[in-house]
Amino acid sequence: MQLIGLHFGAEVLLRNHREFGRARLQFTQDNPLWKSLEPEQVVWMSHGDFLPHPPADFIQIGQSEGKAISAMAHKSRPVFGVQFHPEVSHTQNGTRILANFAYEVCHATGGWDAAAFLERAIPEIQNKVGSGKILCGLSGGVDSAVTAKVIARAVGNQLTSVFVDNGLLRKDEAAQVAQTFGEYRDLNLRIVDARQRFLNRLKGIEEPETKRKAIGEEFIAVFREEAEKIGEFDFLAQGTLYPDVIESTSVHGPSATIKSHHNVGGLPDVMHMQLIEPLRELFKDEVRAVGRLLDLPPKILDRHPFPGPGLAVRILGEVTEAQLEILREADAIFIEELHRSGWYERASQAFAVLLPVQTVGVMGDERTYESVIALRSVDTSDFMTADFTRLPFDVLAKIAGRIANEVRGVNRVVYDITTKPPATVEWE
């Protein structure tokens, strides 16, 4: 909306009152964008600047609670601007607004679904790969599992999947991944124990971006070495999604880099293998829909996302084995209690974070000076925006009590109630 406003001669100003997160939008004019919608909608904002007036030949068609222009339309041309984010799941009827634009204004027909994606993706992979061999990084999460299955459907035994135990995984995760994915013969799974080399690489590193890029480079080095052991590989496959691309790079223009994902921000300039990322235009909910068509079970598809750099980005500051053990135990308790209370399935992603601070506590008759665990649980479908999960206090109290009592080195637990934006889902 601001770009369109500038193009047509309006000005964009900073305002003292920023709008981040949930807001109410009121329609001020009838418009094709609002077809079949109530005149007041819950939308998701993310801005600190605004248009004080619409440009010439435009009218305001929506405003926020703060009376700011939140939507405008050209008087005669099919040109529209909205200040909020209709594409995210937390805008109440954002999909309907986009559909109204597509169908009522552009006269488009909707034909995309998971089956259509597979129909397009499989021949594209086959054409790109030819008779080449593909090495796929398999983490055990939804994204890499669906990536591997799509590629296996396309090229069969030309695929070799590699699971790297980097020492940054959750409690018992390496054994669970080996057991689960070892049953899928078409994935041709190999397991690499690289725990010590990743810990060595991370020694002395505190800055988040440096950590992410170091881990990404080490992953590539492991894959290269593994490829040399097995034979020549032409392609490296990764489970990159569209939010990863958006947050890691400036895609078309001066968009900000929010953080580097290990699979899109940590690649070296010179690679001996070409990159193949069949899911890079999809969101998480779309990936799960594709996975269901590929007959992946719920225990894989319904699993909460886990970042490529693992627990390294949930330990703020330098990563050590002692800190990893503390965080693994705390995180395992959190997830166990969410499953037990029925909240794991209701949340989109939940995890624990180890903070680089110590607080005073009292245990028995002794004063303690120990670490703080932050708990994070969010609700979202696309991970472009997220709201914090309204966990019941009795569930939080039980989790906090267990962590403080059972995890040595922790005497305080806090719960993060910040939305995205202004925060991100992960802490680093």
C-alpha positions in Angstrom: 0.0 0.0 0.0 2.8 2.4 0.8 4.7 1.7 -2.4 1.5 2.2 -4.4 0.9 5.4 -2.5 4.4 6.7 -3.2 4.0 5.8 -6.9 0.8 7.8 -7.2 2.2 10.9 -5.4 1.3 10.4 -1.7 3.8 10.6 1.2 4.7 7.9 3.8 5.4 9.1 7.3 6.7 7.6 10.5 4.2 7.6 13.4 4.8 7.3 17.1 2.1 4.7 17.5 3.2 1.5 15.7 0.9 -1.4 14.9 2.3 -4.9 15.4 0.2 -8.0 15.8 -3.5 -8.3 16.1 -5.7 -5.3 15.2 -9.3 -4.5 14.2 -10.1 -3.4 10.6 -13.2 -1.5 9.8 -14.5 -1.3 6.2 -15.2 2.3 5.3 -16.5 1.7 1.7 -18.0 -1.3 -0.1 -15.5 -2.9 -2.3 -15.0 -6.2 -4.2 -12.2 -7.1 -1.7 -14.8 -7.2 1.1 -17.3 -9.4 -0.7 -19.1 -11.8 1.8 -17.3 -10.3 4.8 -18.6 -8.6 7.9 -17.7 -4.8 8.1 -15.2 -5.4 11.0 -12.4 -7.9 10.8 -9.5 -9.1 12.9 -6.2 -8.6 10.9 -2.5 -8.8 11.5 -0.4 -5.6 11.3 3.3 -5.1 11.1 4.3 -1.5 10.4 5.6 1.7 12.0 4.9 4.0 9.1 1.7 5.0 7.4 0.0 7.0 4.7 -1.7 10.1 6.2 -3.8 10.6 3.1 -4.6 8.4 0.1 -3.1 9.6 -3.2 -5.1 11.4 -5.9 -7.8 9.2 -7.5 -7.8 6.8 -4.5 -10.3 6.3 -1.8 -9.9 4.9 1.7 -11.8 1.6 2.0 -10.6 0.5 5.4 -9.2 1.9 8.6 -7.7 0.5 11.8 -8.8 1.3 15.4 -6.2 4.1 15.4 -8.0 5.7 12.4 -5.0 5.0 10.2 -5.6 4.2 6.5 -5.5 0.4 6.3 -6.9 -0.2 2.8 -7.4 1.9 -0.3 -8.6 1.5 -3.8 -8.3 3.4 -7.1 -11.5 5.1 -8.2 -11.5 3.6 -11.7 -8.6 1.2 -12.1 -8.1 -2.3 -10.5 -5.4 -1.1 -8.1 -5.7 -1.8 -4.4 -3.5 -1.5 -1.3 -3.8 -3.0 2.2 -1.6 -2.0 5.2 -2.2 -5.4 7.0 -1.1 -8.9 6.0 -4.0 -10.8 4.4 -1.6 -13.7 3.5 -1.0 -14.8 7.1 -3.2 -17.2 9.2 -3.8 -14.7 12.0 -5.7 -12.3 9.7 -9.2 -13.7 10.3 -10.4 -13.8 6.7 -7.2 -13.0 4.8 -7.6 -16.0 2.5 -11.1 -14.7 1.6 -9.8 -11.3 0.9 -7.1 -12.7 -1.4 -9.6 -15.0 -3.1 -11.9 -12.0 -3.7 -9.0 -10.2 -5.4 -8.1 -13.2 -7.5 -11.7 -14.1 -8.5 -13.7 -10.9 -8.4 -11.0 -8.5 -9.7 -8.5 -10.7 -11.7 -11.1 -13.3 -12.8 -8.7 -16.1 -12.0 -9.5 -19.7 -11.5 -8.1 -21.6 -8.5 -6.5 -24.9 -9.4 -3.6 -25.3 -7.0 -3.6 -28.1 -4.5 -1.1 -30.7 -3.1 -1.9 -33.1 -5.9 -1.2 -30.4 -8.5 2.1 -29.6 -6.8 3.2 -33.2 -7.1 2.1 -33.4 -10.7 4.4 -30.5 -11.5 7.2 -31.1 -9.1 8.0 -34.8 -10.0 8.6 -34.2 -13.7 10.6 -31.0 -12.9 12.9 -33.0 -10.6 13.2 -35.8 -13.2 14.1 -33.3 -15.9 16.6 -31.4 -13.7 18.3 -34.6 -12.3 18.3 -36.8 -15.4 20.4 -39.8 -14.4 22.3 -37.9 -11.7 22.5 -39.0 -8.1 21.0 -37.0 -5.2 22.2 -36.7 -1.6 19.4 -35.5 0.7 19.9 -34.1 4.2 17.3 -35.8 6.4 16.8 -34.3 9.8 13.8 -36.3 10.8 11.5 -33.3 10.6 8.5 -32.7 8.4 10.3 -30.6 5.7 13.2 -32.9 5.1 11.0 -36.0 5.3 8.6 -34.7 2.6 11.5 -33.5 0.5 13.1 -37.0 0.6 9.8 -38.7 -0.2 9.0 -36.4 -3.2 12.5 -37.0 -4.6 12.2 -40.8 -4.0 8.9 -40.7 -5.9 10.6 -38.9 -8.8 13.9 -40.7 -9.1 13.8 -43.8 -6.9 17.2 -45.3 -6.1 19.1 -42.3 -7.4 18.5 -40.9 -3.9 20.6 -41.4 -0.8 19.4 -39.8 2.4 21.9 -38.8 5.1 21.0 -38.2 8.7 23.7 -36.2 10.6 23.8 -36.5 14.3 25.3 -33.2 15.1 25.1 -33.4 18.9 22.5 -30.5 18.8 19.4 -32.7 18.8 16.7 -33.2 21.4 16.7 -36.0 24.0 16.9 -39.5 22.3 16.2 -37.9 18.9 19.0 -39.6 17.0 17.7 -43.1 17.9 14.1 -42.2 17.1 15.0 -40.9 13.7 17.1 -43.9 12.9 14.2 -46.2 13.9 11.5 -44.3 12.1 13.1 -43.6 8.8 15.1 -46.8 8.6 11.7 -48.4 7.8 11.5 -46.5 4.5 13.7 -48.4 2.1 13.1 -46.0 -0.7 15.0 -43.3 1.3 18.2 -45.3 1.4 19.2 -43.9 4.8 22.7 -43.5 6.1 23.6 -42.2 9.6 26.6 -40.1 10.4 27.9 -39.4 13.9 29.4 -35.9 13.8 28.7 -34.8 17.3 32.2 -33.9 18.4 33.1 -32.0 15.2 30.1 -29.7 15.5 30.8 -29.0 19.2 34.4 -28.2 18.3 33.3 -25.9 15.5 31.0 -24.0 17.9 33.6 -23.3 20.6 33.9 -19.7 21.4 31.0 -18.6 19.1 28.3 -16.5 20.8 26.8 -14.4 18.0 23.6 -16.1 16.5 24.2 -15.5 12.8 27.8 -16.7 13.2 26.5 -19.9 14.8 24.0 -20.5 12.1 26.5 -20.1 9.3 29.1 -22.2 11.0 26.6 -25.0 11.5 25.5 -24.7 7.8 29.0 -24.9 6.6 29.8 -27.9 8.8 26.7 -29.7 7.4 27.9 -29.1 3.9 31.4 -30.4 4.8 29.9 -33.6 6.3 27.7 -34.1 3.2 30.7 -33.7 0.9 32.8 -36.2 2.9 29.9 -38.7 3.0 29.4 -38.3 -0.7 33.1 -39.1 -1.3 32.8 -42.2 0.7 29.7 -43.5 -1.2 30.5 -42.2 -4.7 29.9 -39.2 -6.9 26.8 -37.2 -6.3 25.5 -34.4 -8.6 22.8 -32.8 -6.4 22.3 -31.9 -2.7 18.6 -31.8 -1.7 17.3 -29.8 1.2 13.9 -29.1 2.9 13.9 -25.4 2.4 10.5 -23.7 2.7 9.3 -20.3 1.5 9.5 -18.7 5.0 13.1 -19.8 5.2 13.8 -18.0 1.9 12.0 -14.8 2.9 13.7 -14.5 6.3 17.2 -15.3 5.0 17.6 -13.3 1.8 16.5 -10.2 0.0 14.4 -11.9 -2.6 13.3 -9.1 -4.9 14.4 -5.7 -3.6 15.7 -4.4 -0.3 13.8 -6.7 2.1 15.7 -7.2 5.4 17.5 -10.4 6.3 15.8 -11.5 9.6 18.1 -14.5 10.2 20.0 -17.0 8.1 18.6 -20.6 8.0 21.4 -23.2 7.7 20.0 -24.4 4.4 19.7 -21.0 2.7 22.1 -18.8 4.6 25.1 -21.0 5.3 26.0 -22.4 1.9 29.6 -21.9 0.7 30.2 -20.0 -2.6 31.7 -23.1 -4.3 29.8 -26.3 -4.1 30.6 -29.5 -5.9 26.9 -30.4 -6.0 23.9 -28.5 -7.4 21.2 -27.6 -5.0 17.7 -29.0 -5.3 14.9 -27.7 -3.1 11.5 -28.9 -4.3 9.5 -27.3 -1.4 11.0 -23.8 -1.5 7.8 -22.2 -2.7 5.6 -23.9 0.0 4.4 -23.0 3.5 4.4 -25.5 6.3 0.7 -26.4 6.1 1.1 -27.1 2.3 4.1 -29.3 3.0 2.0 -31.4 5.4 -0.7 -31.7 2.8 1.9 -33.0 0.3 3.2 -35.4 2.9 -0.3 -36.9 3.5 -0.5 -37.6 -0.3 2.8 -39.4 0.0 1.4 -41.6 2.9 3.8 -40.3 5.6 2.3 -41.1 9.0 1.0 -38.5 11.5 3.9 -39.1 13.9 6.1 -37.5 11.2 3.7 -34.9 9.7 2.3 -33.7 13.1 5.7 -33.3 14.7 6.5 -29.8 15.7 9.2 -28.0 13.5 12.8 -28.2 14.7 15.4 -25.7 13.4 18.2 -27.0 11.3 20.9 -25.6 13.7 19.1 -27.5 16.5 19.5 -26.6 20.1 22.5 -24.4 19.2 20.0 -21.5 18.5 18.0 -22.3 21.7 21.1 -21.9 23.9 21.8 -18.1 23.9 25.5 -17.6 23.7 28.2 -20.2 23.5 27.2 -23.8 23.2 28.7 -26.4 25.5 27.8 -30.1 26.2 26.8 -29.2 29.8 24.3 -26.6 28.5 23.0 -29.0 25.9 22.2 -31.6 28.7 20.4 -29.0 30.7 18.3 -27.9 27.8 17.6 -31.4 26.6 16.1 -32.4 29.9 14.1 -29.3 30.3 12.7 -29.5 26.7 11.8 -33.2 27.2 9.8 -32.4 30.3 8.0 -29.5 28.5 7.0 -31.7 25.5 6.1 -34.7 27.7 3.7 -32.6 29.7 2.2 -31.0 26.6 1.5 -34.5 25.2 0.1 -35.6 28.6 -2.3 -32.6 28.8 -3.4 -32.8 25.2 -1.9 -29.4 24.3 0.9 -30.7 22.0 -1.5 -31.3 19.1 -3.2 -27.9 19.7 0.1 -26.0 19.5 2.1 -25.4 16.3 5.5 -25.4 17.9 6.8 -25.6 21.4 10.3 -25.7 22.9 12.5 -24.6 25.7 15.3 -22.0 25.6 18.3 -21.8 27.9 19.1 -18.1 28.8 22.6 -16.8 29.4 21.6 -15.4 32.8 21.5 -16.7 36.3 19.1 -15.8 39.0 18.9 -16.1 42.8 16.8 -18.9 44.2 16.3 -21.0 47.3 16.2 -24.8 47.4 15.8 -26.3 50.9 17.8 -24.1 53.2 20.3 -23.1 50.6 20.6 -20.1 48.3 21.1 -21.0 44.6 22.4 -19.0 41.7 21.4 -21.0 38.6 20.1 -20.8 35.1 16.7 -19.6 33.6 14.7 -21.7 31.2 12.2 -19.8 28.9 9.3 -21.8 27.5 7.9 -20.9 24.1 4.7 -22.2 22.4 3.1 -20.7 19.4 0.0 -21.1 17.2 0.3 -20.6 13.5 -0.2 -22.4 10.2 2.3 -20.6 7.9 5.0 -19.5 10.5 5.1 -16.1 8.8 3.2 -14.8 11.8 2.5 -16.5 15.2 0.5 -16.0 18.3 1.5 -17.4 21.7 -0.4 -20.5 22.9 -2.8 -19.8 25.7 -1.6 -22.7 27.9 -3.5 -23.1 31.1 -1.8 -21.9 34.3 -2.1 -25.3 35.9 -0.2 -26.9 32.9 2.5 -24.3 33.0 2.8 -24.6 36.8 3.3 -28.4 36.5 5.9 -28.0 33.8 7.8 -25.3 35.7 7.7 -27.3 38.9 9.1 -30.4 37.2 11.9 -28.5 35.4 13.0 -26.7 38.6 12.9 -30.0 40.6 14.3 -32.4 38.0 16.8 -30.5 36.0 20.0 -29.7 37.9 21.3 -26.2 37.2 17.9 -24.5 36.7 16.0 -22.6 39.4 13.6 -20.4 37.4 11.2 -20.9 34.5 9.5 -18.2 32.5 6.9 -18.3 29.6 7.3 -16.2 26.5 4.0 -14.4 25.5 5.3 -12.4 22.6 3.7 -12.6 19.1 5.5 -12.7 15.7 5.9 -9.9 14.9 7.4 -8.2 16.7 9.4 -11.2 17.9 10.4 -14.3 15.8 9.4 -17.8 16.8 12.9 -18.8 17.7 15.0 -16.7 20.1 18.1 -16.7 17.9 
